[in-house]
Amino acid sequence: MKKSILNIGHILNKAEQKTINGGINLGGPFLGSNCYTSQSRCNSAMAAAISNGANPATTRCVTCTTFFGSSGFEVRIYG
């Protein structure tokens, strides 16, 4: 049973991902990070995401509200 569950589907290459996602779409779904209290921490997290394969054209630091209610910044990678 475990093997049959683990063998569902395959990893998509970049061309297949663009076909499904339709290319760049900054208004669509996104992956978000923690809400950092400083812009510099967000910039560092964004640089790390890009160095790990995130598309620089669809990766941004945007404003957010922390768990404690203060304003901050989070990295968003749009799909």
C-alpha positions as CSV (number, residue, x, y, z in Angstrom):
1,M,0.0,0.0,0.0
2,K,2.8,2.4,0.9
3,K,4.6,1.9,-2.4
4,S,1.4,2.5,-4.4
5,I,0.8,5.8,-2.6
6,L,4.4,7.0,-3.0
7,N,4.4,6.3,-6.7
8,I,1.6,8.7,-7.6
9,G,2.5,11.2,-10.2
10,H,5.9,12.6,-11.2
11,I,8.0,15.7,-10.6
12,L,7.2,18.4,-13.2
13,N,10.0,20.1,-15.1
14,K,10.0,24.0,-15.5
15,A,8.3,23.9,-18.9
16,E,5.5,21.6,-17.5
17,Q,5.0,23.9,-14.5
18,K,4.7,27.0,-16.7
19,T,2.1,25.2,-18.9
20,I,0.0,24.4,-15.8
21,N,0.5,27.7,-14.0
22,G,0.3,29.8,-17.2
23,G,3.6,31.6,-16.5
24,I,3.8,34.6,-14.2
25,N,0.7,35.4,-12.2
26,L,1.3,37.8,-9.3
27,G,-2.4,37.9,-8.5
28,G,-2.7,34.1,-8.0
29,P,-1.9,31.7,-5.2
30,F,1.4,32.2,-3.3
31,L,3.7,30.6,-0.8
32,G,4.4,32.9,2.2
33,S,7.1,33.0,4.9
34,N,6.9,34.1,8.4
35,C,6.1,37.8,9.0
36,Y,9.5,39.3,9.9
37,T,9.7,42.5,11.9
38,S,12.4,44.1,9.7
39,Q,12.7,44.6,6.0
40,S,16.4,43.4,6.1
41,R,15.3,40.0,7.5
42,C,12.7,39.7,4.8
43,N,15.3,40.6,2.1
44,S,17.6,37.9,3.5
45,A,14.8,35.3,3.4
46,M,13.9,36.4,-0.1
47,A,17.6,36.1,-1.3
48,A,17.7,32.6,0.3
49,A,14.5,31.6,-1.5
50,I,15.8,32.8,-4.8
51,S,19.2,31.0,-4.3
52,N,17.2,27.8,-3.7
53,G,15.3,28.1,-7.0
54,A,12.5,30.6,-6.5
55,N,11.9,32.8,-9.6
56,P,13.2,36.3,-8.9
57,A,10.4,37.8,-11.1
58,T,7.7,36.3,-8.9
59,T,9.3,36.7,-5.5
60,R,8.5,39.7,-3.4
61,C,8.7,41.1,0.2
62,V,5.3,42.5,1.1
63,T,3.8,44.0,4.2
64,C,2.0,41.8,6.7
65,T,0.8,41.8,10.3
66,T,2.8,39.8,12.9
67,F,1.1,37.5,15.4
68,F,1.3,40.2,18.0
69,G,-0.4,42.8,15.8
70,S,2.6,44.9,14.7
71,S,3.4,45.5,11.0
72,G,6.2,43.6,9.3
73,F,7.3,42.0,6.0
74,E,6.9,38.5,4.6
75,V,8.4,36.8,1.5
76,R,5.8,35.8,-1.1
77,I,6.5,33.5,-4.0
78,Y,3.7,33.7,-6.4
79,G,2.8,30.7,-8.6
